[in-house]
Amino acid sequence: MTQAINIERVRRVSFTERVKAVLDADPMVLCNSFYVLFGFLISGSLVAAAFFAFATHRDYLEMLFWCAPASTAVWGIAYAGWTDKLQWAWNSLTAFTTLGMIGGIFVVLAIPGQTNHDLMIELVICACALPALWTLIMGLRHITF
């Protein structure tokens, strides 16, 4: 028996066609991409600033560890993060910030001489409240009124 071998040539895409495909993107996709980038940039920078504050400015620790999860919640509610197009972004951002709060708990426990009980209570509240808010909003999404 003979085997039939079919070889197809792949058409090469020129650089101008690639640039045109990027420039002809759907405006809603660009808008959603901007909002996702904005949310990750703001929340990520607040979490990073909170961890840098352990070494530099301890006066701002409590404020930064409140602002980081609050920015995630505000981003999700303000930009409708529960919709199908932005749900993955809010899920990722909530998980990232919650892990940041849990990491903050371990950092506070690991620092010798750290007796800031208010910060520890705040971190536990934020680590529990952010996923609870996310669960509540995602649960309300499935209810038809």
N, CA, C and O atoms as CSV, one atom per row, in Angstrom:
chain,resi,resn,atom,element,x,y,z
A,1,MET,N,N,0.823,-1.185,0.000
A,1,MET,CA,C,0.000,0.000,0.000
A,1,MET,C,C,0.865,1.246,0.000
A,1,MET,O,O,1.884,1.315,0.687
A,2,THR,N,N,0.461,2.186,-0.747
A,2,THR,CA,C,1.196,3.442,-0.777
A,2,THR,C,C,0.505,4.439,0.135
A,2,THR,O,O,-0.720,4.474,0.246
A,3,GLN,N,N,1.320,5.237,0.776
A,3,GLN,CA,C,0.782,6.261,1.671
A,3,GLN,C,C,0.774,7.601,0.947
A,3,GLN,O,O,1.711,7.948,0.227
A,4,ALA,N,N,-0.288,8.330,1.153
A,4,ALA,CA,C,-0.393,9.651,0.547
A,4,ALA,C,C,0.121,10.685,1.535
A,4,ALA,O,O,-0.386,10.802,2.650
A,5,ILE,N,N,1.102,11.409,1.126
A,5,ILE,CA,C,1.676,12.462,1.958
A,5,ILE,C,C,1.248,13.791,1.362
A,5,ILE,O,O,1.487,14.080,0.189
A,6,ASN,N,N,0.620,14.577,2.190
A,6,ASN,CA,C,0.115,15.874,1.740
A,6,ASN,C,C,0.912,16.963,2.442
A,6,ASN,O,O,0.864,17.067,3.667
A,7,ILE,N,N,1.622,17.752,1.709
A,7,ILE,CA,C,2.422,18.840,2.265
A,7,ILE,C,C,1.762,20.152,1.861
A,7,ILE,O,O,1.548,20.430,0.681
A,8,GLU,N,N,1.450,20.945,2.875
A,8,GLU,CA,C,0.825,22.240,2.608
A,8,GLU,C,C,1.799,23.343,2.991
A,8,GLU,O,O,2.486,23.254,4.009
A,9,ARG,N,N,1.849,24.350,2.193
A,9,ARG,CA,C,2.695,25.497,2.499
A,9,ARG,C,C,1.907,26.480,3.353
A,9,ARG,O,O,0.731,26.746,3.105
A,10,VAL,N,N,2.559,26.989,4.324
A,10,VAL,CA,C,1.935,27.993,5.183
A,10,VAL,C,C,2.274,29.363,4.614
A,10,VAL,O,O,3.436,29.684,4.365
A,11,ARG,N,N,1.252,30.144,4.419
A,11,ARG,CA,C,1.463,31.478,3.866
A,11,ARG,C,C,2.122,32.366,4.910
A,11,ARG,O,O,1.669,32.440,6.053
A,12,ARG,N,N,3.157,33.015,4.522
A,12,ARG,CA,C,3.898,33.883,5.435
A,12,ARG,C,C,3.137,35.200,5.600
A,12,ARG,O,O,2.683,35.801,4.627
A,13,VAL,N,N,3.011,35.629,6.853
A,13,VAL,CA,C,2.305,36.878,7.155
A,13,VAL,C,C,3.339,37.992,7.216
A,13,VAL,O,O,4.330,37.901,7.940
A,14,SER,N,N,3.095,39.028,6.456
A,14,SER,CA,C,4.049,40.137,6.424
A,14,SER,C,C,3.936,40.987,7.690
A,14,SER,O,O,2.972,40.888,8.449
A,15,PHE,N,N,4.944,41.814,7.886
A,15,PHE,CA,C,4.980,42.675,9.064
A,15,PHE,C,C,3.833,43.682,9.044
A,15,PHE,O,O,3.236,43.953,10.086
A,16,THR,N,N,3.524,44.227,7.900
A,16,THR,CA,C,2.442,45.210,7.808
A,16,THR,C,C,1.086,44.566,8.113
A,16,THR,O,O,0.213,45.210,8.694
A,17,GLU,N,N,0.908,43.304,7.726
A,17,GLU,CA,C,-0.342,42.613,8.052
A,17,GLU,C,C,-0.453,42.365,9.555
A,17,GLU,O,O,-1.542,42.439,10.124
A,18,ARG,N,N,0.670,42.072,10.186
A,18,ARG,CA,C,0.656,41.873,11.646
A,18,ARG,C,C,0.341,43.180,12.374
A,18,ARG,O,O,-0.445,43.192,13.321
A,19,VAL,N,N,0.951,44.273,11.933
A,19,VAL,CA,C,0.683,45.579,12.547
A,19,VAL,C,C,-0.773,45.969,12.330
A,19,VAL,O,O,-1.420,46.497,13.235
A,20,LYS,N,N,-1.287,45.711,11.133
A,20,LYS,CA,C,-2.678,46.037,10.838
A,20,LYS,C,C,-3.633,45.224,11.719
A,20,LYS,O,O,-4.663,45.741,12.151
A,21,ALA,N,N,-3.299,43.956,11.988
A,21,ALA,CA,C,-4.140,43.125,12.851
A,21,ALA,C,C,-4.163,43.664,14.276
A,21,ALA,O,O,-5.194,43.595,14.945
A,22,VAL,N,N,-3.041,44.198,14.748
A,22,VAL,CA,C,-2.996,44.771,16.098
A,22,VAL,C,C,-3.770,46.084,16.141
A,22,VAL,O,O,-4.490,46.350,17.104
A,23,LEU,N,N,-3.627,46.898,15.110
A,23,LEU,CA,C,-4.302,48.194,15.097
A,23,LEU,C,C,-5.798,48.078,14.867
A,23,LEU,O,O,-6.547,48.977,15.249
A,24,ASP,N,N,-6.250,46.998,14.254
A,24,ASP,CA,C,-7.672,46.799,14.007
A,24,ASP,C,C,-8.354,46.008,15.123
A,24,ASP,O,O,-9.379,45.365,14.895
A,25,ALA,N,N,-7.792,46.057,16.310
A,25,ALA,CA,C,-8.368,45.322,17.438
A,25,ALA,C,C,-9.690,45.960,17.855
A,25,ALA,O,O,-9.929,47.147,17.633
A,26,ASP,N,N,-10.530,45.143,18.460
A,26,ASP,CA,C,-11.821,45.606,18.939
A,26,ASP,C,C,-11.611,46.636,20.061
A,26,ASP,O,O,-10.839,46.373,20.982
A,27,PRO,N,N,-12.265,47.781,20.010
A,27,PRO,CA,C,-12.080,48.793,21.053
A,27,PRO,C,C,-12.455,48.290,22.450
A,27,PRO,O,O,-11.862,48.718,23.440
A,28,MET,N,N,-13.425,47.394,22.536
A,28,MET,CA,C,-13.806,46.868,23.848
A,28,MET,C,C,-12.702,45.990,24.436
A,28,MET,O,O,-12.485,45.988,25.648
A,29,VAL,N,N,-12.011,45.250,23.583
A,29,VAL,CA,C,-10.885,44.434,24.047
A,29,VAL,C,C,-9.765,45.332,24.557
A,29,VAL,O,O,-9.147,45.039,25.581
A,30,LEU,N,N,-9.503,46.427,23.844
A,30,LEU,CA,C,-8.474,47.373,24.295
A,30,LEU,C,C,-8.863,48.032,25.610
A,30,LEU,O,O,-8.023,48.209,26.492
A,31,CYS,N,N,-10.121,48.392,25.742
A,31,CYS,CA,C,-10.609,49.018,26.976
A,31,CYS,C,C,-10.484,48.050,28.155
A,31,CYS,O,O,-9.996,48.424,29.221
A,32,ASN,N,N,-10.925,46.814,27.958
A,32,ASN,CA,C,-10.824,45.816,29.025
A,32,ASN,C,C,-9.371,45.519,29.370
A,32,ASN,O,O,-9.038,45.330,30.539
A,33,SER,N,N,-8.505,45.476,28.362
A,33,SER,CA,C,-7.081,45.239,28.616
A,33,SER,C,C,-6.485,46.375,29.440
A,33,SER,O,O,-5.675,46.139,30.337
A,34,PHE,N,N,-6.887,47.609,29.136
A,34,PHE,CA,C,-6.405,48.741,29.915
A,34,PHE,C,C,-6.862,48.634,31.368
A,34,PHE,O,O,-6.068,48.847,32.284
A,35,TYR,N,N,-8.132,48.306,31.583
A,35,TYR,CA,C,-8.636,48.211,32.948
A,35,TYR,C,C,-7.978,47.077,33.724
A,35,TYR,O,O,-7.721,47.211,34.920
A,36,VAL,N,N,-7.706,45.967,33.056
A,36,VAL,CA,C,-7.020,44.853,33.722
A,36,VAL,C,C,-5.602,45.272,34.098
A,36,VAL,O,O,-5.159,45.031,35.221
A,37,LEU,N,N,-4.896,45.892,33.168
A,37,LEU,CA,C,-3.541,46.360,33.452
A,37,LEU,C,C,-3.548,47.388,34.575
A,37,LEU,O,O,-2.683,47.365,35.451
A,38,PHE,N,N,-4.517,48.284,34.551
A,38,PHE,CA,C,-4.639,49.305,35.591
A,38,PHE,C,C,-4.869,48.667,36.966
A,38,PHE,O,O,-4.240,49.066,37.947
A,39,GLY,N,N,-5.759,47.688,37.038
A,39,GLY,CA,C,-6.038,47.027,38.318
A,39,GLY,C,C,-4.833,46.291,38.864
A,39,GLY,O,O,-4.532,46.386,40.054
A,40,PHE,N,N,-4.137,45.553,38.002
A,40,PHE,CA,C,-2.957,44.832,38.456
A,40,PHE,C,C,-1.835,45.783,38.845
A,40,PHE,O,O,-1.102,45.520,39.798
A,41,LEU,N,N,-1.697,46.877,38.123
A,41,LEU,CA,C,-0.647,47.843,38.428
A,41,LEU,C,C,-0.895,48.517,39.774
A,41,LEU,O,O,0.020,48.614,40.592
A,42,ILE,N,N,-2.102,48.976,40.009
A,42,ILE,CA,C,-2.409,49.662,41.271
A,42,ILE,C,C,-2.316,48.700,42.456
A,42,ILE,O,O,-1.626,48.990,43.433
A,43,SER,N,N,-3.000,47.569,42.379
A,43,SER,CA,C,-2.998,46.631,43.508
A,43,SER,C,C,-1.616,46.026,43.728
A,43,SER,O,O,-1.178,45.867,44.868
A,44,GLY,N,N,-0.937,45.693,42.647
A,44,GLY,CA,C,0.408,45.134,42.780
A,44,GLY,C,C,1.385,46.114,43.391
A,44,GLY,O,O,2.216,45.732,44.215
A,45,SER,N,N,1.295,47.382,42.993
A,45,SER,CA,C,2.200,48.376,43.564
A,45,SER,C,C,1.883,48.647,45.029
A,45,SER,O,O,2.792,48.912,45.816
A,46,LEU,N,N,0.609,48.585,45.408
A,46,LEU,CA,C,0.275,48.769,46.825
A,46,LEU,C,C,0.756,47.595,47.675
A,46,LEU,O,O,1.237,47.797,48.790
A,47,VAL,N,N,0.631,46.377,47.162
A,47,VAL,CA,C,1.134,45.216,47.903
A,47,VAL,C,C,2.654,45.300,48.021
A,47,VAL,O,O,3.207,45.043,49.090
A,48,ALA,N,N,3.328,45.656,46.936
A,48,ALA,CA,C,4.787,45.791,46.980
A,48,ALA,C,C,5.210,46.903,47.939
A,48,ALA,O,O,6.170,46.742,48.693
A,49,ALA,N,N,4.502,48.023,47.913
A,49,ALA,CA,C,4.826,49.127,48.829
A,49,ALA,C,C,4.610,48.717,50.279
A,49,ALA,O,O,5.359,49.131,51.164
A,50,ALA,N,N,3.585,47.905,50.520
A,50,ALA,CA,C,3.336,47.446,51.883
A,50,ALA,C,C,4.487,46.576,52.374
A,50,ALA,O,O,4.899,46.688,53.528
A,51,PHE,N,N,5.003,45.719,51.517
A,51,PHE,CA,C,6.117,44.872,51.942
A,51,PHE,C,C,7.415,45.662,52.065
A,51,PHE,O,O,8.240,45.357,52.926
A,52,PHE,N,N,7.610,46.676,51.216
A,52,PHE,CA,C,8.792,47.531,51.368
A,52,PHE,C,C,8.705,48.369,52.635
A,52,PHE,O,O,9.732,48.753,53.194
A,53,ALA,N,N,7.493,48.656,53.093
A,53,ALA,CA,C,7.317,49.464,54.298
A,53,ALA,C,C,7.785,48.724,55.550
A,53,ALA,O,O,8.058,49.353,56.572
A,54,PHE,N,N,7.882,47.391,55.481
A,54,PHE,CA,C,8.424,46.661,56.626
A,54,PHE,C,C,9.864,47.092,56.905
A,54,PHE,O,O,10.287,47.157,58.059
A,55,ALA,N,N,10.607,47.384,55.848
A,55,ALA,CA,C,12.017,47.729,56.010
A,55,ALA,C,C,12.257,49.231,56.077
A,55,ALA,O,O,13.252,49.663,56.659
A,56,THR,N,N,11.379,50.031,55.500
A,56,THR,CA,C,11.686,51.454,55.417
A,56,THR,C,C,10.791,52.322,56.302
A,56,THR,O,O,11.294,52.993,57.203
A,57,HIS,N,N,9.508,52.325,56.072
A,57,HIS,CA,C,8.591,53.226,56.780
A,57,HIS,C,C,7.520,52.414,57.492
A,57,HIS,O,O,6.459,52.151,56.926
A,58,ARG,N,N,7.785,52.026,58.700
A,58,ARG,CA,C,6.822,51.219,59.453
A,58,ARG,C,C,5.560,52.000,59.827
A,58,ARG,O,O,4.546,51.403,60.188
A,59,ASP,N,N,5.620,53.318,59.745
A,59,ASP,CA,C,4.450,54.131,60.081
A,59,ASP,C,C,3.307,53.911,59.090
A,59,ASP,O,O,2.139,54.076,59.441
A,60,TYR,N,N,3.640,53.543,57.862
A,60,TYR,CA,C,2.631,53.392,56.815
A,60,TYR,C,C,2.149,51.963,56.638
A,60,TYR,O,O,1.348,51.701,55.741
A,61,LEU,N,N,2.609,51.033,57.461
A,61,LEU,CA,C,2.257,49.617,57.282
A,61,LEU,C,C,0.749,49.386,57.311
A,61,LEU,O,O,0.187,48.778,56.400
A,62,GLU,N,N,0.110,49.870,58.347
A,62,GLU,CA,C,-1.323,49.601,58.499
A,62,GLU,C,C,-2.131,50.222,57.363
A,62,GLU,O,O,-3.061,49.602,56.849
A,63,MET,N,N,-1.779,51.439,56.973
A,63,MET,CA,C,-2.507,52.090,55.891
A,63,MET,C,C,-2.318,51.335,54.575
A,63,MET,O,O,-3.281,51.150,53.832
A,64,LEU,N,N,-1.110,50.904,54.281
A,64,LEU,CA,C,-0.854,50.213,53.024
A,64,LEU,C,C,-1.514,48.837,52.992
A,64,LEU,O,O,-2.006,48.406,51.949
A,65,PHE,N,N,-1.526,48.151,54.127
A,65,PHE,CA,C,-2.162,46.836,54.142
A,65,PHE,C,C,-3.684,46.927,54.163
A,65,PHE,O,O,-4.359,45.919,53.954
A,66,TRP,N,N,-4.241,48.114,54.410
A,66,TRP,CA,C,-5.679,48.310,54.211
A,66,TRP,C,C,-5.964,48.695,52.768
A,66,TRP,O,O,-6.963,48.265,52.190
A,67,CYS,N,N,-5.090,49.502,52.192
A,67,CYS,CA,C,-5.335,50.015,50.836
A,67,CYS,C,C,-5.183,48.941,49.769
A,67,CYS,O,O,-5.902,48.973,48.770
A,68,ALA,N,N,-4.277,47.997,49.946
A,68,ALA,CA,C,-4.051,46.980,48.911
A,68,ALA,C,C,-5.295,46.119,48.664
A,68,ALA,O,O,-5.718,46.007,47.513
A,69,PRO,N,N,-5.903,45.503,49.697
A,69,PRO,CA,C,-7.117,44.739,49.410
A,69,PRO,C,C,-8.307,45.630,49.056
A,69,PRO,O,O,-9.190,45.223,48.303
A,70,ALA,N,N,-8.326,46.845,49.601
A,70,ALA,CA,C,-9.425,47.750,49.259
A,70,ALA,C,C,-9.365,48.142,47.786
A,70,ALA,O,O,-10.405,48.279,47.142
A,71,SER,N,N,-8.160,48.323,47.247
A,71,SER,CA,C,-8.056,48.672,45.827
A,71,SER,C,C,-8.519,47.519,44.944
A,71,SER,O,O,-9.105,47.745,43.885
A,72,THR,N,N,-8.261,46.293,45.370
A,72,THR,CA,C,-8.743,45.138,44.606
A,72,THR,C,C,-10.262,45.082,44.621
A,72,THR,O,O,-10.886,44.843,43.588
A,73,ALA,N,N,-10.859,45.302,45.785
A,73,ALA,CA,C,-12.321,45.277,45.885
A,73,ALA,C,C,-12.950,46.410,45.091
A,73,ALA,O,O,-13.940,46.204,44.389
A,74,VAL,N,N,-12.384,47.600,45.196
A,74,VAL,CA,C,-12.926,48.743,44.466
A,74,VAL,C,C,-12.783,48.526,42.967
A,74,VAL,O,O,-13.695,48.848,42.205
A,75,TRP,N,N,-11.641,47.979,42.534
A,75,TRP,CA,C,-11.458,47.710,41.105
A,75,TRP,C,C,-12.508,46.729,40.607
A,75,TRP,O,O,-13.114,46.945,39.557
A,76,GLY,N,N,-12.728,45.647,41.359
A,76,GLY,CA,C,-13.697,44.644,40.928
A,76,GLY,C,C,-15.114,45.179,40.866
A,76,GLY,O,O,-15.872,44.830,39.960
A,77,ILE,N,N,-15.479,46.021,41.817
A,77,ILE,CA,C,-16.839,46.563,41.840
A,77,ILE,C,C,-16.982,47.702,40.831
A,77,ILE,O,O,-17.989,47.775,40.127
A,78,ALA,N,N,-16.003,48.581,40.751
A,78,ALA,CA,C,-16.113,49.742,39.862
A,78,ALA,C,C,-16.066,49.353,38.388
A,78,ALA,O,O,-16.743,49.966,37.562
A,79,TYR,N,N,-15.281,48.352,38.059
A,79,TYR,CA,C,-15.147,47.970,36.656
A,79,TYR,C,C,-15.892,46.690,36.329
A,79,TYR,O,O,-15.600,46.043,35.323
A,80,ALA,N,N,-16.845,46.318,37.160
A,80,ALA,CA,C,-17.691,45.142,36.918
A,80,ALA,C,C,-16.854,43.901,36.662
A,80,ALA,O,O,-16.986,43.245,35.629
A,81,GLY,N,N,-15.990,43.591,37.620
A,81,GLY,CA,C,-15.089,42.450,37.480
A,81,GLY,C,C,-15.785,41.110,37.485
A,81,GLY,O,O,-15.150,40.090,37.214
A,82,TRP,N,N,-17.062,41.079,37.784
A,82,TRP,CA,C,-17.784,39.800,37.818
A,82,TRP,C,C,-18.351,39.433,36.452
A,82,TRP,O,O,-18.883,38.335,36.285
A,83,THR,N,N,-18.250,40.322,35.481
A,83,THR,CA,C,-18.753,39.991,34.140
A,83,THR,C,C,-17.864,38.923,33.514
A,83,THR,O,O,-16.739,38.697,33.959
A,84,ASP,N,N,-18.377,38.278,32.490
A,84,ASP,CA,C,-17.648,37.168,31.875
A,84,ASP,C,C,-16.303,37.589,31.299
A,84,ASP,O,O,-15.347,36.815,31.335
A,85,LYS,N,N,-16.217,38.797,30.773
A,85,LYS,CA,C,-14.970,39.229,30.142
A,85,LYS,C,C,-13.894,39.622,31.140
A,85,LYS,O,O,-12.707,39.522,30.829
A,86,LEU,N,N,-14.276,40.066,32.328
A,86,LEU,CA,C,-13.293,40.506,33.324
A,86,LEU,C,C,-13.237,39.599,34.545
A,86,LEU,O,O,-12.510,39.891,35.495
A,87,GLN,N,N,-13.984,38.512,34.538
A,87,GLN,CA,C,-14.023,37.636,35.711
A,87,GLN,C,C,-12.660,37.004,35.988
A,87,GLN,O,O,-12.250,36.914,37.145
A,88,TRP,N,N,-11.966,36.573,34.964
A,88,TRP,CA,C,-10.657,35.946,35.161
A,88,TRP,C,C,-9.670,36.928,35.775
A,88,TRP,O,O,-8.835,36.539,36.591
A,89,ALA,N,N,-9.760,38.201,35.387
A,89,ALA,CA,C,-8.838,39.205,35.918
A,89,ALA,C,C,-9.105,39.451,37.399
A,89,ALA,O,O,-8.175,39.546,38.200
A,90,TRP,N,N,-10.391,39.553,37.754
A,90,TRP,CA,C,-10.692,39.799,39.166
A,90,TRP,C,C,-10.384,38.578,40.009
A,90,TRP,O,O,-9.946,38.720,41.150
A,91,ASN,N,N,-10.596,37.391,39.485
A,91,ASN,CA,C,-10.220,36.173,40.207
A,91,ASN,C,C,-8.719,36.165,40.483
A,91,ASN,O,O,-8.286,35.889,41.602
A,92,SER,N,N,-7.941,36.468,39.466
A,92,SER,CA,C,-6.480,36.474,39.624
A,92,SER,C,C,-6.028,37.566,40.579
A,92,SER,O,O,-5.165,37.336,41.426
A,93,LEU,N,N,-6.605,38.748,40.446
A,93,LEU,CA,C,-6.220,39.859,41.303
A,93,LEU,C,C,-6.598,39.602,42.758
A,93,LEU,O,O,-5.836,39.934,43.667
A,94,THR,N,N,-7.764,39.018,42.981
A,94,THR,CA,C,-8.178,38.678,44.347
A,94,THR,C,C,-7.255,37.627,44.943
A,94,THR,O,O,-6.857,37.738,46.103
A,95,ALA,N,N,-6.911,36.613,44.167
A,95,ALA,CA,C,-6.003,35.564,44.658
A,95,ALA,C,C,-4.624,36.142,44.958
A,95,ALA,O,O,-4.020,35.812,45.979
A,96,PHE,N,N,-4.126,37.002,44.072
A,96,PHE,CA,C,-2.813,37.615,44.280
A,96,PHE,C,C,-2.790,38.459,45.555
A,96,PHE,O,O,-1.855,38.358,46.349
A,97,THR,N,N,-3.801,39.279,45.748
A,97,THR,CA,C,-3.832,40.150,46.921
A,97,THR,C,C,-4.049,39.354,48.201
A,97,THR,O,O,-3.466,39.681,49.235
A,98,THR,N,N,-4.882,38.312,48.149
A,98,THR,CA,C,-5.083,37.472,49.329
A,98,THR,C,C,-3.794,36.773,49.714
A,98,THR,O,O,-3.458,36.689,50.895
A,99,LEU,N,N,-3.071,36.270,48.726
A,99,LEU,CA,C,-1.770,35.653,49.019
A,99,LEU,C,C,-0.792,36.679,49.576
A,99,LEU,O,O,0.042,36.348,50.419
A,100,GLY,N,N,-0.887,37.913,49.115
A,100,GLY,CA,C,-0.060,38.974,49.673
A,100,GLY,C,C,-0.379,39.236,51.139
A,100,GLY,O,O,0.527,39.458,51.942
A,101,MET,N,N,-1.662,39.211,51.492
A,101,MET,CA,C,-2.047,39.416,52.890
A,101,MET,C,C,-1.576,38.239,53.762
A,101,MET,O,O,-1.109,38.436,54.884
A,102,ILE,N,N,-1.702,37.030,53.236
A,102,ILE,CA,C,-1.229,35.856,53.976
A,102,ILE,C,C,0.290,35.913,54.124
A,102,ILE,O,O,0.831,35.573,55.176
A,103,GLY,N,N,0.972,36.344,53.062
A,103,GLY,CA,C,2.419,36.527,53.160
A,103,GLY,C,C,2.782,37.579,54.197
A,103,GLY,O,O,3.778,37.434,54.906
A,104,GLY,N,N,1.981,38.636,54.293
A,104,GLY,CA,C,2.213,39.655,55.314
A,104,GLY,C,C,2.076,39.100,56.725
A,104,GLY,O,O,2.807,39.504,57.630
A,105,ILE,N,N,1.136,38.170,56.914
A,105,ILE,CA,C,0.988,37.534,58.227
A,105,ILE,C,C,2.269,36.793,58.589
A,105,ILE,O,O,2.760,36.897,59.713
A,106,PHE,N,N,2.804,36.044,57.629
A,106,PHE,CA,C,4.037,35.293,57.905
A,106,PHE,C,C,5.234,36.213,58.122
A,106,PHE,O,O,6.117,35.896,58.919
A,107,VAL,N,N,5.274,37.342,57.429
A,107,VAL,CA,C,6.364,38.292,57.636
A,107,VAL,C,C,6.283,38.892,59.027
A,107,VAL,O,O,7.303,39.036,59.702
A,108,VAL,N,N,5.075,39.245,59.465
A,108,VAL,CA,C,4.919,39.810,60.810
A,108,VAL,C,C,5.316,38.777,61.865
A,108,VAL,O,O,5.924,39.123,62.878
A,109,LEU,N,N,4.973,37.518,61.629
A,109,LEU,CA,C,5.353,36.471,62.574
A,109,LEU,C,C,6.858,36.210,62.567
A,109,LEU,O,O,7.423,35.822,63.590
A,110,ALA,N,N,7.504,36.417,61.435
A,110,ALA,CA,C,8.925,36.105,61.315
A,110,ALA,C,C,9.838,37.227,61.810
A,110,ALA,O,O,10.996,36.972,62.140
A,111,ILE,N,N,9.343,38.448,61.867
A,111,ILE,CA,C,10.179,39.566,62.290
A,111,ILE,C,C,10.348,39.508,63.802
A,111,ILE,O,O,9.360,39.557,64.535
A,112,PRO,N,N,11.574,39.405,64.274
A,112,PRO,CA,C,11.789,39.393,65.732
A,112,PRO,C,C,11.516,40.770,66.329
A,112,PRO,O,O,11.905,41.794,65.767
A,113,GLY,N,N,10.860,40.777,67.445
A,113,GLY,CA,C,10.560,42.025,68.131
A,113,GLY,C,C,9.364,42.766,67.561
A,113,GLY,O,O,9.091,43.893,67.972
A,114,GLN,N,N,8.652,42.168,66.633
A,114,GLN,CA,C,7.467,42.810,66.053
A,114,GLN,C,C,6.292,42.583,66.997
A,114,GLN,O,O,5.807,41.458,67.122
A,115,THR,N,N,5.836,43.628,67.655
A,115,THR,CA,C,4.741,43.504,68.611
A,115,THR,C,C,3.524,44.304,68.171
A,115,THR,O,O,2.782,44.817,69.009
A,116,ASN,N,N,3.318,44.412,66.894
A,116,ASN,CA,C,2.209,45.179,66.364
A,116,ASN,C,C,0.997,44.252,66.193
A,116,ASN,O,O,0.768,43.692,65.121
A,117,HIS,N,N,0.236,44.110,67.274
A,117,HIS,CA,C,-0.926,43.216,67.252
A,117,HIS,C,C,-2.031,43.769,66.356
A,117,HIS,O,O,-2.784,43.004,65.753
A,118,ASP,N,N,-2.129,45.097,66.270
A,118,ASP,CA,C,-3.147,45.703,65.407
A,118,ASP,C,C,-2.912,45.349,63.939
A,118,ASP,O,O,-3.859,45.092,63.195
A,119,LEU,N,N,-1.653,45.339,63.535
A,119,LEU,CA,C,-1.339,44.976,62.156
A,119,LEU,C,C,-1.683,43.517,61.890
A,119,LEU,O,O,-2.195,43.185,60.820
A,120,MET,N,N,-1.410,42.651,62.845
A,120,MET,CA,C,-1.722,41.229,62.666
A,120,MET,C,C,-3.242,41.022,62.543
A,120,MET,O,O,-3.694,40.251,61.697
A,121,ILE,N,N,-4.008,41.693,63.366
A,121,ILE,CA,C,-5.471,41.585,63.286
A,121,ILE,C,C,-5.962,42.130,61.953
A,121,ILE,O,O,-6.848,41.550,61.325
A,122,GLU,N,N,-5.387,43.239,61.528
A,122,GLU,CA,C,-5.765,43.830,60.244
A,122,GLU,C,C,-5.454,42.880,59.088
A,122,GLU,O,O,-6.271,42.734,58.180
A,123,LEU,N,N,-4.308,42.246,59.106
A,123,LEU,CA,C,-3.936,41.311,58.040
A,123,LEU,C,C,-4.868,40.108,58.002
A,123,LEU,O,O,-5.250,39.653,56.924
A,124,VAL,N,N,-5.231,39.595,59.159
A,124,VAL,CA,C,-6.154,38.452,59.201
A,124,VAL,C,C,-7.530,38.862,58.674
A,124,VAL,O,O,-8.149,38.122,57.909
A,125,ILE,N,N,-8.002,40.027,59.076
A,125,ILE,CA,C,-9.305,40.513,58.593
A,125,ILE,C,C,-9.277,40.693,57.079
A,125,ILE,O,O,-10.202,40.270,56.387
A,126,CYS,N,N,-8.222,41.318,56.561
A,126,CYS,CA,C,-8.130,41.548,55.116
A,126,CYS,C,C,-7.982,40.244,54.347
A,126,CYS,O,O,-8.552,40.095,53.266
A,127,ALA,N,N,-7.225,39.303,54.890
A,127,ALA,CA,C,-7.037,38.023,54.208
A,127,ALA,C,C,-8.331,37.219,54.165
A,127,ALA,O,O,-8.510,36.386,53.276
A,128,CYS,N,N,-9.231,37.455,55.109
A,128,CYS,CA,C,-10.522,36.751,55.112
A,128,CYS,C,C,-11.618,37.545,54.402
A,128,CYS,O,O,-12.484,36.961,53.750
A,129,ALA,N,N,-11.584,38.867,54.525
A,129,ALA,CA,C,-12.669,39.690,53.982
A,129,ALA,C,C,-12.644,39.791,52.461
A,129,ALA,O,O,-13.699,39.825,51.827
A,130,LEU,N,N,-11.466,39.838,51.875
A,130,LEU,CA,C,-11.393,39.981,50.422
A,130,LEU,C,C,-11.968,38.765,49.692
A,130,LEU,O,O,-12.781,38.948,48.786
A,131,PRO,N,N,-11.588,37.540,50.040
A,131,PRO,CA,C,-12.240,36.399,49.380
A,131,PRO,C,C,-13.723,36.284,49.724
A,131,PRO,O,O,-14.512,35.803,48.911
A,132,ALA,N,N,-14.109,36.726,50.932
A,132,ALA,CA,C,-15.530,36.679,51.296
A,132,ALA,C,C,-16.339,37.648,50.436
A,132,ALA,O,O,-17.429,37.307,49.978
A,133,LEU,N,N,-15.818,38.842,50.216
A,133,LEU,CA,C,-16.498,39.800,49.348
A,133,LEU,C,C,-16.589,39.268,47.927
A,133,LEU,O,O,-17.633,39.372,47.283
A,134,TRP,N,N,-15.487,38.694,47.438
A,134,TRP,CA,C,-15.481,38.116,46.089
A,134,TRP,C,C,-16.511,37.004,45.970
A,134,TRP,O,O,-17.236,36.937,44.977
A,135,THR,N,N,-16.587,36.127,46.972
A,135,THR,CA,C,-17.554,35.029,46.960
A,135,THR,C,C,-18.980,35.556,46.987
A,135,THR,O,O,-19.845,35.040,46.280
A,136,LEU,N,N,-19.232,36.568,47.787
A,136,LEU,CA,C,-20.559,37.155,47.874
A,136,LEU,C,C,-20.989,37.747,46.531
A,136,LEU,O,O,-22.109,37.513,46.077
A,137,ILE,N,N,-20.106,38.508,45.904
A,137,ILE,CA,C,-20.462,39.132,44.622
A,137,ILE,C,C,-20.627,38.075,43.535
A,137,ILE,O,O,-21.550,38.157,42.725
A,138,MET,N,N,-19.742,37.085,43.512
A,138,MET,CA,C,-19.885,36.016,42.505
A,138,MET,C,C,-21.152,35.200,42.761
A,138,MET,O,O,-21.782,34.734,41.811
A,139,GLY,N,N,-21.535,35.019,44.025
A,139,GLY,CA,C,-22.779,34.323,44.329
A,139,GLY,C,C,-23.998,35.117,43.932
A,139,GLY,O,O,-24.965,34.551,43.422
A,140,LEU,N,N,-23.974,36.435,44.156
A,140,LEU,CA,C,-25.082,37.292,43.740
A,140,LEU,C,C,-25.226,37.345,42.232
A,140,LEU,O,O,-26.314,37.592,41.712
A,141,ARG,N,N,-24.145,37.115,41.543
A,141,ARG,CA,C,-24.167,37.136,40.084
A,141,ARG,C,C,-25.079,36.029,39.530
A,141,ARG,O,O,-25.682,36.192,38.469
A,142,HIS,N,N,-25.173,34.929,40.238
A,142,HIS,CA,C,-25.958,33.784,39.759
A,142,HIS,C,C,-27.420,33.846,40.157
A,142,HIS,O,O,-28.214,33.010,39.727
A,143,ILE,N,N,-27.787,34.826,40.973
A,143,ILE,CA,C,-29.173,34.966,41.401
A,143,ILE,C,C,-29.905,35.857,40.402
A,143,ILE,O,O,-29.424,36.933,40.048
A,144,THR,N,N,-31.062,35.404,39.955
A,144,THR,CA,C,-31.862,36.242,39.066
A,144,THR,C,C,-32.923,36.945,39.900
A,144,THR,O,O,-33.695,36.307,40.617
A,145,PHE,N,N,-32.948,38.258,39.797
A,145,PHE,CA,C,-33.886,39.044,40.605
A,145,PHE,C,C,-35.144,39.314,39.826
A,145,PHE,O,O,-36.057,39.963,40.336
